[in-house]
């Protein structure tokens, strides 16, 4: 499983069929559902790769926004009161659990519980 995750993070975004298959296998992390199965206003647990990260510039309301994709779709998470969380970066594998609600046509969870999944590359740094 560790090799799969390492290859997933390394190859994310590739059009290679093997990379896409690996991305779908992320759903095998216990208790997660595919992003495409998320229902608005229901608590859910998803896993995927951080594909985008934005930090707010406002000193009065710090915020970290991330987009997570698992190959079936993408969802967003906002961490209010923080501009940075150690380990959360583009390409990181993450598990999110929270209530996903509709916002601007996307599903968004505010301050979800998160778990970073370490890869072999992470432990070698």
Buried (B, 14 or more C-beta within 10 A) or exposed (E): EEEBBBBBBEBBEEEEEEBBEBBEBBBEBEEBBBBEEBEEEEEBBBBBBBBEBEEBEEEEEBBBBBBBBBBBBBBBBBBEEBBEBEEBEBBBBBBBBBBBEEEEEEBBBBEBEBEBBBBEEBEEE
